[in-house]
Amino acid sequence: MNSDSDSNIHAYFANKSIFVTGGTGFLGKILIEKLLRSCYQLKHIYVLVRSKKGKKPIERLHELFDAPSLFDKVSELHPEYKEKIIAVEGDLTADNLGLSEKDRNILKENVSIIFHSAATVRFDEPLKVAVNINVIGTKKVLELCKSLNKLEVLVHVSTAYANCDKKYVTEEVFKPPVMPDKIIEACDWIKDDFIDLLNDKIIHPKPNTYTYTKAIAEYLVYQESFRIPSVIVRPSIVGASWLEPFPGWLDNYNGPTGLYVAHNMGVLHCMVGNKEAAADIIPVDVVINMMLASAWFRGTGKTQKLNVFNCTSDRSNRVTWDMIQSYCNKISVKYPSKNLFYLPYFRFTTSRLVRNIACFLEQLVPAYFADFVLKALNRRPMY
């Protein structure tokens, strides 16, 4: 997205205040950096931040500024950029988002645009926790939207896999496996151990609690979209940056990044998967550009309905897991890890039996042997 003052998107964000949830996460960091670098004429960015591990919201916000090299370009262009960002103490799981009356009034009178990207992305998250964050948290953000005097658009970040049980995922909101109010009510009174016992049956045909709750959250946004101007952005697997703020920026081991690292260290050799399937990895800066463009599209009245935008890779430039496998094997030879444990090589298989045998012979046996040697040398086992 162009940062020139002639850009329509740049002009749209000028003199507007923005509220961001998930601002300390991977997407949130790049979103804030992009806004400050390309849309610096904005008024303020209010970031919802909760206290964590004894650190106050303002301290966690300062940690955001310390993200390696992330804000170097912004600092060079706009040395006073930190004055644009305001930490708002709150919690997605708390009543009224945990906002004080003072902060709620500030948001009410100032915020025009909301980016809701906060979510738990763990596939194995207990159902109650996933519902509380991804569904009830979204409901609370929607309630906040209703109280804002200047709201022009809510950008809700979902996932391209929210409807992965369907053969074709068009840009529309599908009816969820259960209505939002029903799952919220059920999680409120059913005991944790019982709901965990029934987890697989409850979420069927979804593969995990993440996709299950994100599908329900989308429907919540749809239900309120007749009163709240909204758009939904559905990225696929979000990977490192392509161009902005510079190629390859990343701050986590989520998704395919963990696979790359484990392979490069020689601790992962085999996974169950179809190597001919698409590796739908989308650069984080592409996702952010779509989020900003979609906010402009809805906020300027280009449409009056709820738009859904699938942010995925194009089939004309298709990347498969077989290609990823090949790249990993080549790169690990060219750039070997400093913490190499075993000869790095990697492959996909469709057989769980083959995977289990490979895991035992190529991962567990070497790991136990290495720990045995370390113990014999009176050193701490590592594997």
C-alpha atoms as a printed R data frame, in Angstrom:
    type eleno elety resid chain resno       x       y       z
1   ATOM     1    CA   MET     A     1   0.000   0.000   0.000
2   ATOM     2    CA   ASN     A     2   1.385   3.394  -0.999
3   ATOM     3    CA   SER     A     3   2.373   5.744   1.811
4   ATOM     4    CA   ASP     A     4   2.197   8.860  -0.381
5   ATOM     5    CA   SER     A     5  -0.102  11.623   0.756
6   ATOM     6    CA   ASP     A     6  -2.046  11.165  -2.516
7   ATOM     7    CA   SER     A     7  -3.159   7.691  -1.472
8   ATOM     8    CA   ASN     A     8  -6.908   7.435  -0.811
9   ATOM     9    CA   ILE     A     9  -6.244   5.060   2.055
10  ATOM    10    CA   HIS     A    10  -3.668   7.401   3.578
11  ATOM    11    CA   ALA     A    11  -6.172  10.255   3.368
12  ATOM    12    CA   TYR     A    12  -8.915   8.147   4.948
13  ATOM    13    CA   PHE     A    13  -6.949   7.506   8.147
14  ATOM    14    CA   ALA     A    14  -5.872  11.135   8.567
15  ATOM    15    CA   ASN     A    15  -7.072  12.756  11.819
16  ATOM    16    CA   LYS     A    16  -8.838   9.561  12.937
17  ATOM    17    CA   SER     A    17  -8.324   7.616  16.143
18  ATOM    18    CA   ILE     A    18  -8.057   3.840  16.008
19  ATOM    19    CA   PHE     A    19  -8.677   1.144  18.624
20  ATOM    20    CA   VAL     A    20  -6.705  -2.103  18.317
21  ATOM    21    CA   THR     A    21  -7.158  -5.397  20.148
22  ATOM    22    CA   GLY     A    22  -4.343  -7.928  19.913
23  ATOM    23    CA   GLY     A    23  -1.854  -5.089  19.496
24  ATOM    24    CA   THR     A    24   0.943  -6.956  21.281
25  ATOM    25    CA   GLY     A    25   0.542 -10.017  19.050
26  ATOM    26    CA   PHE     A    26   2.224 -10.784  15.738
27  ATOM    27    CA   LEU     A    27  -0.443  -9.221  13.512
28  ATOM    28    CA   GLY     A    28  -0.988  -6.329  15.907
29  ATOM    29    CA   LYS     A    29   2.658  -5.305  15.934
30  ATOM    30    CA   ILE     A    30   2.874  -5.143  12.145
31  ATOM    31    CA   LEU     A    31  -0.486  -3.341  11.984
32  ATOM    32    CA   ILE     A    32   0.686  -0.614  14.369
33  ATOM    33    CA   GLU     A    33   4.007  -0.254  12.561
34  ATOM    34    CA   LYS     A    34   2.250   0.046   9.199
35  ATOM    35    CA   LEU     A    35  -0.215   2.638  10.466
36  ATOM    36    CA   LEU     A    36   2.546   4.771  11.951
37  ATOM    37    CA   ARG     A    37   4.777   4.522   8.892
38  ATOM    38    CA   SER     A    38   2.209   4.885   6.112
39  ATOM    39    CA   CYS     A    39  -0.663   6.759   7.774
40  ATOM    40    CA   TYR     A    40   1.154   9.026  10.212
41  ATOM    41    CA   GLN     A    41  -1.485  11.762   9.910
42  ATOM    42    CA   LEU     A    42  -3.796   9.630  12.074
43  ATOM    43    CA   LYS     A    43  -4.653  11.083  15.461
44  ATOM    44    CA   HIS     A    44  -4.074   8.283  17.966
45  ATOM    45    CA   ILE     A    45  -3.858   4.498  18.182
46  ATOM    46    CA   TYR     A    46  -5.467   3.151  21.348
47  ATOM    47    CA   VAL     A    47  -4.144  -0.339  22.134
48  ATOM    48    CA   LEU     A    48  -6.002  -2.668  24.488
49  ATOM    49    CA   VAL     A    49  -3.345  -4.171  26.774
50  ATOM    50    CA   ARG     A    50  -3.799  -6.295  29.881
51  ATOM    51    CA   SER     A    51  -1.453  -6.616  32.799
52  ATOM    52    CA   LYS     A    52   0.642  -9.775  32.509
53  ATOM    53    CA   LYS     A    53   3.272 -11.419  34.686
54  ATOM    54    CA   GLY     A    54   3.394  -8.408  36.980
55  ATOM    55    CA   LYS     A    55   3.889  -5.953  34.127
56  ATOM    56    CA   LYS     A    56   1.520  -3.031  33.696
57  ATOM    57    CA   PRO     A    57   0.020  -2.198  30.280
58  ATOM    58    CA   ILE     A    58   2.356   0.752  29.743
59  ATOM    59    CA   GLU     A    59   5.360  -1.504  30.423
60  ATOM    60    CA   ARG     A    60   4.104  -4.074  27.907
61  ATOM    61    CA   LEU     A    61   3.577  -1.309  25.373
62  ATOM    62    CA   HIS     A    62   7.194  -0.226  25.807
63  ATOM    63    CA   GLU     A    63   8.208  -3.838  25.122
64  ATOM    64    CA   LEU     A    64   6.340  -3.515  21.836
65  ATOM    65    CA   PHE     A    65   8.584  -0.602  20.867
66  ATOM    66    CA   ASP     A    66  11.616  -2.767  21.666
67  ATOM    67    CA   ALA     A    67  10.664  -5.455  19.123
68  ATOM    68    CA   PRO     A    68  13.907  -6.081  17.163
69  ATOM    69    CA   SER     A    69  14.224  -3.630  14.250
70  ATOM    70    CA   LEU     A    70  10.427  -3.371  13.867
71  ATOM    71    CA   PHE     A    71  10.099   0.374  14.422
72  ATOM    72    CA   ASP     A    72  13.480   1.452  13.020
73  ATOM    73    CA   LYS     A    73  11.991   2.910   9.849
74  ATOM    74    CA   VAL     A    74   9.160   4.616  11.743
75  ATOM    75    CA   SER     A    75  11.646   6.101  14.210
76  ATOM    76    CA   GLU     A    76  13.736   7.407  11.330
77  ATOM    77    CA   LEU     A    77  10.734   9.011   9.606
78  ATOM    78    CA   HIS     A    78   8.846  10.155  12.716
79  ATOM    79    CA   PRO     A    79  11.028  10.366  15.861
80  ATOM    80    CA   GLU     A    80   8.019  11.311  18.012
81  ATOM    81    CA   TYR     A    81   5.898   8.359  16.907
82  ATOM    82    CA   LYS     A    82   5.426   6.985  20.437
83  ATOM    83    CA   GLU     A    83   3.189   9.936  21.280
84  ATOM    84    CA   LYS     A    84   0.620   8.569  18.838
85  ATOM    85    CA   ILE     A    85   0.174   5.290  20.732
86  ATOM    86    CA   ILE     A    86  -1.846   5.100  23.948
87  ATOM    87    CA   ALA     A    87  -2.112   1.980  26.105
88  ATOM    88    CA   VAL     A    88  -5.637   1.286  27.351
89  ATOM    89    CA   GLU     A    89  -5.774  -1.136  30.260
90  ATOM    90    CA   GLY     A    90  -8.271  -3.893  29.671
91  ATOM    91    CA   ASP     A    91  -8.853  -7.579  29.105
92  ATOM    92    CA   LEU     A    92 -10.849  -9.326  26.396
93  ATOM    93    CA   THR     A    93 -12.190 -11.807  28.965
94  ATOM    94    CA   ALA     A    94 -13.260  -9.225  31.568
95  ATOM    95    CA   ASP     A    95 -16.665  -7.575  31.886
96  ATOM    96    CA   ASN     A    96 -16.903  -4.538  29.581
97  ATOM    97    CA   LEU     A    97 -13.409  -5.484  28.341
98  ATOM    98    CA   GLY     A    98 -12.076  -4.422  31.746
99  ATOM    99    CA   LEU     A    99 -12.185  -0.771  30.655
100 ATOM   100    CA   SER     A   100 -12.356   1.981  33.231
101 ATOM   101    CA   GLU     A   101 -15.173   4.508  32.883
102 ATOM   102    CA   LYS     A   102 -12.629   7.166  31.951
103 ATOM   103    CA   ASP     A   103 -11.094   5.068  29.165
104 ATOM   104    CA   ARG     A   104 -14.501   3.986  27.889
105 ATOM   105    CA   ASN     A   105 -15.552   7.651  27.565
106 ATOM   106    CA   ILE     A   106 -12.310   8.500  25.742
107 ATOM   107    CA   LEU     A   107 -12.939   5.718  23.242
108 ATOM   108    CA   LYS     A   108 -16.592   6.713  22.935
109 ATOM   109    CA   GLU     A   109 -15.749  10.266  21.919
110 ATOM   110    CA   ASN     A   110 -12.692   9.613  19.757
111 ATOM   111    CA   VAL     A   111 -12.500   6.211  18.050
112 ATOM   112    CA   SER     A   112 -13.614   5.897  14.422
113 ATOM   113    CA   ILE     A   113 -11.995   2.580  13.432
114 ATOM   114    CA   ILE     A   114 -11.568  -0.694  15.326
115 ATOM   115    CA   PHE     A   115  -9.238  -3.537  14.358
116 ATOM   116    CA   HIS     A   116 -10.164  -6.644  16.337
117 ATOM   117    CA   SER     A   117  -7.347  -9.164  15.943
118 ATOM   118    CA   ALA     A   118  -7.088 -10.495  19.509
119 ATOM   119    CA   ALA     A   119  -7.710 -14.249  19.695
120 ATOM   120    CA   THR     A   120  -6.306 -17.488  20.982
121 ATOM   121    CA   VAL     A   121  -4.815 -19.336  18.010
122 ATOM   122    CA   ARG     A   122  -3.985 -22.554  19.825
123 ATOM   123    CA   PHE     A   123  -5.573 -25.549  18.138
124 ATOM   124    CA   ASP     A   124  -5.720 -27.530  21.391
125 ATOM   125    CA   GLU     A   125  -7.154 -24.747  23.560
126 ATOM   126    CA   PRO     A   126  -9.815 -26.052  25.982
127 ATOM   127    CA   LEU     A   127 -13.240 -25.282  24.539
128 ATOM   128    CA   LYS     A   128 -14.316 -22.993  27.395
129 ATOM   129    CA   VAL     A   129 -11.162 -20.918  27.071
130 ATOM   130    CA   ALA     A   130 -11.508 -20.654  23.287
131 ATOM   131    CA   VAL     A   131 -15.165 -19.637  23.585
132 ATOM   132    CA   ASN     A   132 -14.364 -17.073  26.259
133 ATOM   133    CA   ILE     A   133 -11.660 -15.383  24.168
134 ATOM   134    CA   ASN     A   134 -12.758 -15.864  20.561
135 ATOM   135    CA   VAL     A   135 -16.552 -15.735  20.918
136 ATOM   136    CA   ILE     A   136 -17.409 -13.842  24.108
137 ATOM   137    CA   GLY     A   137 -14.436 -11.507  23.548
138 ATOM   138    CA   THR     A   138 -15.784 -10.649  20.090
139 ATOM   139    CA   LYS     A   139 -19.237 -10.089  21.560
140 ATOM   140    CA   LYS     A   140 -17.788  -7.585  24.028
141 ATOM   141    CA   VAL     A   141 -15.970  -5.740  21.237
142 ATOM   142    CA   LEU     A   142 -19.278  -5.515  19.356
143 ATOM   143    CA   GLU     A   143 -20.938  -4.084  22.461
144 ATOM   144    CA   LEU     A   144 -18.195  -1.473  22.660
145 ATOM   145    CA   CYS     A   145 -18.794  -0.607  18.996
146 ATOM   146    CA   LYS     A   146 -22.432   0.235  19.759
147 ATOM   147    CA   SER     A   147 -21.345   2.838  22.305
148 ATOM   148    CA   LEU     A   148 -18.957   4.736  20.029
149 ATOM   149    CA   ASN     A   149 -20.198   8.048  18.652
150 ATOM   150    CA   LYS     A   150 -17.851   8.198  15.654
151 ATOM   151    CA   LEU     A   151 -17.492   4.554  14.600
152 ATOM   152    CA   GLU     A   152 -17.088   4.143  10.844
153 ATOM   153    CA   VAL     A   153 -15.891   0.537  10.587
154 ATOM   154    CA   LEU     A   154 -15.001  -2.575  12.569
155 ATOM   155    CA   VAL     A   155 -12.409  -4.857  10.948
156 ATOM   156    CA   HIS     A   156 -12.745  -8.333  12.407
157 ATOM   157    CA   VAL     A   157  -9.812 -10.672  11.768
158 ATOM   158    CA   SER     A   158 -10.950 -14.267  11.340
159 ATOM   159    CA   THR     A   159  -9.217 -17.174   9.578
160 ATOM   160    CA   ALA     A   160  -9.561 -18.772   6.155
161 ATOM   161    CA   TYR     A   161  -9.941 -22.080   8.005
162 ATOM   162    CA   ALA     A   162 -13.013 -21.082  10.021
163 ATOM   163    CA   ASN     A   163 -15.047 -23.100   7.496
164 ATOM   164    CA   CYS     A   164 -12.449 -25.728   6.626
165 ATOM   165    CA   ASP     A   165 -15.095 -28.465   6.794
166 ATOM   166    CA   LYS     A   166 -16.659 -27.083   3.600
167 ATOM   167    CA   LYS     A   167 -15.451 -27.956   0.096
168 ATOM   168    CA   TYR     A   168 -15.692 -24.373  -1.156
169 ATOM   169    CA   VAL     A   169 -15.192 -21.358   1.088
170 ATOM   170    CA   THR     A   170 -16.747 -18.361  -0.617
171 ATOM   171    CA   GLU     A   171 -16.577 -14.821   0.714
172 ATOM   172    CA   GLU     A   172 -19.698 -15.032   2.834
173 ATOM   173    CA   VAL     A   173 -20.562 -15.849   6.438
174 ATOM   174    CA   PHE     A   174 -21.755 -19.418   6.843
175 ATOM   175    CA   LYS     A   175 -24.235 -20.635   9.408
176 ATOM   176    CA   PRO     A   176 -22.144 -21.849  12.376
177 ATOM   177    CA   PRO     A   177 -22.327 -25.334  13.894
178 ATOM   178    CA   VAL     A   178 -24.209 -23.801  16.838
179 ATOM   179    CA   MET     A   179 -25.694 -20.383  17.483
180 ATOM   180    CA   PRO     A   180 -23.400 -18.076  19.522
181 ATOM   181    CA   ASP     A   181 -25.832 -17.603  22.414
182 ATOM   182    CA   LYS     A   182 -26.256 -21.370  22.795
183 ATOM   183    CA   ILE     A   183 -22.541 -22.185  23.102
184 ATOM   184    CA   ILE     A   184 -22.022 -19.213  25.438
185 ATOM   185    CA   GLU     A   185 -24.851 -20.429  27.651
186 ATOM   186    CA   ALA     A   186 -23.586 -24.020  27.599
187 ATOM   187    CA   CYS     A   187 -20.042 -23.013  28.576
188 ATOM   188    CA   ASP     A   188 -21.475 -20.935  31.400
189 ATOM   189    CA   TRP     A   189 -23.094 -23.810  33.274
190 ATOM   190    CA   ILE     A   190 -21.492 -27.068  32.086
191 ATOM   191    CA   LYS     A   191 -18.546 -28.190  34.204
192 ATOM   192    CA   ASP     A   192 -15.059 -28.030  32.668
193 ATOM   193    CA   ASP     A   193 -14.268 -31.749  32.926
194 ATOM   194    CA   PHE     A   194 -17.591 -32.709  31.323
195 ATOM   195    CA   ILE     A   195 -17.266 -30.262  28.430
196 ATOM   196    CA   ASP     A   196 -13.684 -31.451  27.848
197 ATOM   197    CA   LEU     A   197 -14.960 -35.041  27.730
198 ATOM   198    CA   LEU     A   198 -17.473 -34.099  25.025
199 ATOM   199    CA   ASN     A   199 -15.107 -31.749  23.187
200 ATOM   200    CA   ASP     A   200 -14.702 -33.768  19.970
201 ATOM   201    CA   LYS     A   201 -18.439 -34.376  19.628
202 ATOM   202    CA   ILE     A   202 -19.286 -30.728  20.303
203 ATOM   203    CA   ILE     A   203 -16.908 -29.260  17.722
204 ATOM   204    CA   HIS     A   204 -17.582 -31.871  14.996
205 ATOM   205    CA   PRO     A   205 -17.132 -31.452  12.016
206 ATOM   206    CA   LYS     A   206 -14.530 -28.797  12.862
207 ATOM   207    CA   PRO     A   207 -11.051 -30.236  13.544
208 ATOM   208    CA   ASN     A   208 -10.237 -28.077  16.586
209 ATOM   209    CA   THR     A   209 -11.587 -25.473  18.988
210 ATOM   210    CA   TYR     A   210  -9.820 -22.660  17.124
211 ATOM   211    CA   THR     A   211 -11.699 -23.059  13.829
212 ATOM   212    CA   TYR     A   212 -14.906 -23.899  15.719
213 ATOM   213    CA   THR     A   213 -14.935 -20.691  17.756
214 ATOM   214    CA   LYS     A   214 -13.733 -18.465  14.906
215 ATOM   215    CA   ALA     A   215 -16.680 -19.638  12.765
216 ATOM   216    CA   ILE     A   216 -19.079 -18.752  15.582
217 ATOM   217    CA   ALA     A   217 -17.404 -15.365  16.078
218 ATOM   218    CA   GLU     A   218 -17.905 -14.579  12.377
219 ATOM   219    CA   TYR     A   219 -21.626 -15.177  12.784
220 ATOM   220    CA   LEU     A   220 -21.714 -12.817  15.758
221 ATOM   221    CA   VAL     A   221 -20.254 -10.088  13.552
222 ATOM   222    CA   TYR     A   222 -22.801 -10.949  10.848
223 ATOM   223    CA   GLN     A   223 -25.685 -10.680  13.326
224 ATOM   224    CA   GLU     A   224 -24.608  -7.175  14.361
225 ATOM   225    CA   SER     A   225 -23.509  -5.995  10.905
226 ATOM   226    CA   PHE     A   226 -26.918  -4.429  10.273
227 ATOM   227    CA   ARG     A   227 -26.200  -2.009  13.114
228 ATOM   228    CA   ILE     A   228 -22.392  -1.929  13.083
229 ATOM   229    CA   PRO     A   229 -20.458  -1.205   9.851
230 ATOM   230    CA   SER     A   230 -18.154  -4.201   9.619
231 ATOM   231    CA   VAL     A   231 -15.815  -6.211   7.420
232 ATOM   232    CA   ILE     A   232 -14.254  -9.613   7.994
233 ATOM   233    CA   VAL     A   233 -10.719 -10.450   6.841
234 ATOM   234    CA   ARG     A   234  -9.816 -14.139   6.621
235 ATOM   235    CA   PRO     A   235  -6.060 -14.757   6.308
236 ATOM   236    CA   SER     A   236  -4.760 -18.267   5.760
237 ATOM   237    CA   ILE     A   237  -1.462 -19.296   7.418
238 ATOM   238    CA   VAL     A   238   0.258 -16.026   8.310
239 ATOM   239    CA   GLY     A   239   3.998 -16.111   7.743
240 ATOM   240    CA   ALA     A   240   6.967 -13.741   7.820
241 ATOM   241    CA   SER     A   241   6.811 -10.387   6.055
242 ATOM   242    CA   TRP     A   242   7.350 -10.164   2.310
243 ATOM   243    CA   LEU     A   243   8.409  -6.526   1.967
244 ATOM   244    CA   GLU     A   244   7.318  -4.444   4.975
245 ATOM   245    CA   PRO     A   245   8.802  -3.293   7.251
246 ATOM   246    CA   PHE     A   246  11.534  -5.413   5.643
247 ATOM   247    CA   PRO     A   247  11.646  -8.958   4.199
248 ATOM   248    CA   GLY     A   248  11.489 -11.794   6.694
249 ATOM   249    CA   TRP     A   249  10.369 -10.032   9.906
250 ATOM   250    CA   LEU     A   250   8.953 -12.525  12.411
251 ATOM   251    CA   ASP     A   251   8.664 -12.749  16.190
252 ATOM   252    CA   ASN     A   252   7.294 -16.235  16.921
253 ATOM   253    CA   TYR     A   253   7.538 -19.959  16.209
254 ATOM   254    CA   ASN     A   254   3.860 -20.430  15.392
255 ATOM   255    CA   GLY     A   255   2.629 -22.394  12.391
256 ATOM   256    CA   PRO     A   256   5.166 -23.275   9.703
257 ATOM   257    CA   THR     A   257   7.940 -21.323  11.438
258 ATOM   258    CA   GLY     A   258   8.140 -23.968  14.155
259 ATOM   259    CA   LEU     A   259   8.357 -26.629  11.457
260 ATOM   260    CA   TYR     A   260  11.262 -24.816   9.770
261 ATOM   261    CA   VAL     A   261  13.192 -24.418  13.013
262 ATOM   262    CA   ALA     A   262  12.616 -28.002  14.195
263 ATOM   263    CA   HIS     A   263  13.684 -29.326  10.809
264 ATOM   264    CA   ASN     A   264  16.768 -27.128  10.660
265 ATOM   265    CA   MET     A   265  17.853 -28.371  14.105
266 ATOM   266    CA   GLY     A   266  17.369 -31.988  13.033
267 ATOM   267    CA   VAL     A   267  14.709 -32.793  15.641
268 ATOM   268    CA   LEU     A   268  11.799 -33.248  13.223
269 ATOM   269    CA   HIS     A   269  12.016 -35.679  10.301
270 ATOM   270    CA   CYS     A   270   8.508 -36.821   9.444
271 ATOM   271    CA   MET     A   271   4.961 -35.453   9.580
272 ATOM   272    CA   VAL     A   272   1.560 -36.734   8.520
273 ATOM   273    CA   GLY     A   273   0.302 -34.684   5.594
274 ATOM   274    CA   ASN     A   274  -0.428 -34.577   1.900
275 ATOM   275    CA   LYS     A   275   2.664 -33.140   0.258
276 ATOM   276    CA   GLU     A   276   0.651 -32.205  -2.852
277 ATOM   277    CA   ALA     A   277  -1.706 -30.016  -0.827
278 ATOM   278    CA   ALA     A   278  -1.364 -26.232  -1.017
279 ATOM   279    CA   ALA     A   279   0.881 -24.610   1.563
280 ATOM   280    CA   ASP     A   280  -1.302 -21.529   1.823
281 ATOM   281    CA   ILE     A   281   1.148 -19.285   3.641
282 ATOM   282    CA   ILE     A   282   0.451 -15.560   3.271
283 ATOM   283    CA   PRO     A   283   2.990 -12.868   4.268
284 ATOM   284    CA   VAL     A   284   1.916 -10.827   7.281
285 ATOM   285    CA   ASP     A   285   2.353  -7.500   5.468
286 ATOM   286    CA   VAL     A   286  -0.071  -8.644   2.755
287 ATOM   287    CA   VAL     A   287  -2.652  -9.369   5.469
288 ATOM   288    CA   ILE     A   288  -2.131  -5.962   7.070
289 ATOM   289    CA   ASN     A   289  -2.505  -4.170   3.735
290 ATOM   290    CA   MET     A   290  -5.794  -5.972   3.165
291 ATOM   291    CA   MET     A   291  -6.993  -5.011   6.652
292 ATOM   292    CA   LEU     A   292  -6.269  -1.333   5.996
293 ATOM   293    CA   ALA     A   293  -7.757  -1.425   2.507
294 ATOM   294    CA   SER     A   294 -10.911  -3.157   3.758
295 ATOM   295    CA   ALA     A   295 -11.307  -0.522   6.505
296 ATOM   296    CA   TRP     A   296 -11.100   2.193   3.852
297 ATOM   297    CA   PHE     A   297 -13.513   0.310   1.553
298 ATOM   298    CA   ARG     A   298 -16.255   0.011   4.194
299 ATOM   299    CA   GLY     A   299 -15.475   3.236   6.044
300 ATOM   300    CA   THR     A   300 -15.823   5.403   2.944
301 ATOM   301    CA   GLY     A   301 -19.148   3.847   2.039
302 ATOM   302    CA   LYS     A   302 -17.965   1.890  -1.009
303 ATOM   303    CA   THR     A   303 -20.332  -0.767   0.308
304 ATOM   304    CA   GLN     A   304 -23.122  -0.788   2.869
305 ATOM   305    CA   LYS     A   305 -23.130  -4.520   3.534
306 ATOM   306    CA   LEU     A   306 -20.887  -6.874   5.469
307 ATOM   307    CA   ASN     A   307 -17.992  -7.789   3.195
308 ATOM   308    CA   VAL     A   308 -15.816 -10.861   3.740
309 ATOM   309    CA   PHE     A   309 -12.320 -10.907   2.240
310 ATOM   310    CA   ASN     A   310 -10.392 -14.177   1.949
311 ATOM   311    CA   CYS     A   311  -6.698 -13.284   2.212
312 ATOM   312    CA   THR     A   312  -5.114 -16.376   0.685
313 ATOM   313    CA   SER     A   313  -2.516 -17.297  -1.941
314 ATOM   314    CA   ASP     A   314  -3.535 -17.524  -5.569
315 ATOM   315    CA   ARG     A   315  -3.721 -20.863  -7.382
316 ATOM   316    CA   SER     A   316  -1.820 -19.388 -10.325
317 ATOM   317    CA   ASN     A   317   1.269 -19.226  -8.103
318 ATOM   318    CA   ARG     A   318   0.579 -22.328  -6.038
319 ATOM   319    CA   VAL     A   319   3.061 -23.507  -3.418
320 ATOM   320    CA   THR     A   320   2.728 -27.094  -2.163
321 ATOM   321    CA   TRP     A   321   4.040 -28.746   0.985
322 ATOM   322    CA   ASP     A   322   6.275 -30.846  -1.267
323 ATOM   323    CA   MET     A   323   7.920 -27.606  -2.411
324 ATOM   324    CA   ILE     A   324   8.249 -26.470   1.221
325 ATOM   325    CA   GLN     A   325   9.804 -29.849   2.076
326 ATOM   326    CA   SER     A   326  12.320 -29.444  -0.751
327 ATOM   327    CA   TYR     A   327  13.145 -25.842   0.235
328 ATOM   328    CA   CYS     A   328  13.690 -26.869   3.862
329 ATOM   329    CA   ASN     A   329  16.082 -29.652   2.928
330 ATOM   330    CA   LYS     A   330  18.127 -27.343   0.672
331 ATOM   331    CA   ILE     A   331  18.206 -24.398   3.075
332 ATOM   332    CA   SER     A   332  19.266 -26.546   6.044
333 ATOM   333    CA   VAL     A   333  22.400 -27.547   4.107
334 ATOM   334    CA   LYS     A   334  23.167 -24.026   2.944
335 ATOM   335    CA   TYR     A   335  22.449 -22.402   6.338
336 ATOM   336    CA   PRO     A   336  22.948 -25.069   9.048
337 ATOM   337    CA   SER     A   337  21.701 -24.410  12.566
338 ATOM   338    CA   LYS     A   338  24.153 -23.548  15.342
339 ATOM   339    CA   ASN     A   339  22.126 -25.885  17.570
340 ATOM   340    CA   LEU     A   340  22.168 -28.850  15.205
341 ATOM   341    CA   PHE     A   341  21.179 -32.091  16.932
342 ATOM   342    CA   TYR     A   342  20.955 -34.534  14.039
343 ATOM   343    CA   LEU     A   343  21.287 -34.562  10.261
344 ATOM   344    CA   PRO     A   344  18.392 -32.354   9.030
345 ATOM   345    CA   TYR     A   345  16.069 -33.943   6.495
346 ATOM   346    CA   PHE     A   346  12.315 -33.891   6.352
347 ATOM   347    CA   ARG     A   347   9.413 -35.571   4.563
348 ATOM   348    CA   PHE     A   348   5.625 -35.839   4.615
349 ATOM   349    CA   THR     A   349   3.722 -39.115   4.672
350 ATOM   350    CA   THR     A   350   0.028 -39.966   4.526
351 ATOM   351    CA   SER     A   351   0.566 -43.012   6.779
352 ATOM   352    CA   ARG     A   352   0.402 -42.584  10.540
353 ATOM   353    CA   LEU     A   353   2.160 -45.938  10.950
354 ATOM   354    CA   VAL     A   354   5.117 -44.749   8.858
355 ATOM   355    CA   ARG     A   355   5.169 -41.502  10.797
356 ATOM   356    CA   ASN     A   356   5.175 -43.319  14.168
357 ATOM   357    CA   ILE     A   357   7.974 -45.669  13.105
358 ATOM   358    CA   ALA     A   358  10.034 -42.774  11.741
359 ATOM   359    CA   CYS     A   359   9.447 -40.785  14.913
360 ATOM   360    CA   PHE     A   360  10.640 -43.673  17.056
361 ATOM   361    CA   LEU     A   361  13.734 -44.552  15.016
362 ATOM   362    CA   GLU     A   362  14.796 -41.097  13.840
363 ATOM   363    CA   GLN     A   363  13.741 -38.862  16.727
364 ATOM   364    CA   LEU     A   364  13.140 -40.718  19.994
365 ATOM   365    CA   VAL     A   365  16.019 -43.221  19.789
366 ATOM   366    CA   PRO     A   366  18.657 -40.551  18.959
367 ATOM   367    CA   ALA     A   367  17.226 -38.257  21.665
368 ATOM   368    CA   TYR     A   368  17.390 -40.954  24.371
369 ATOM   369    CA   PHE     A   369  20.878 -41.941  23.254
370 ATOM   370    CA   ALA     A   370  22.063 -38.326  23.403
371 ATOM   371    CA   ASP     A   371  20.611 -37.902  26.902
372 ATOM   372    CA   PHE     A   372  22.296 -41.166  27.989
373 ATOM   373    CA   VAL     A   373  25.658 -39.847  26.815
374 ATOM   374    CA   LEU     A   374  25.086 -36.521  28.565
375 ATOM   375    CA   LYS     A   375  24.231 -38.291  31.825
376 ATOM   376    CA   ALA     A   376  27.366 -40.442  31.491
377 ATOM   377    CA   LEU     A   377  29.363 -37.225  31.235
378 ATOM   378    CA   ASN     A   378  27.578 -35.804  34.317
379 ATOM   379    CA   ARG     A   379  25.805 -33.219  32.243
380 ATOM   380    CA   ARG     A   380  22.128 -32.242  32.244
381 ATOM   381    CA   PRO     A   381  19.942 -34.174  29.763
382 ATOM   382    CA   MET     A   382  18.634 -31.911  27.010
383 ATOM   383    CA   TYR     A   383  16.404 -33.998  24.784
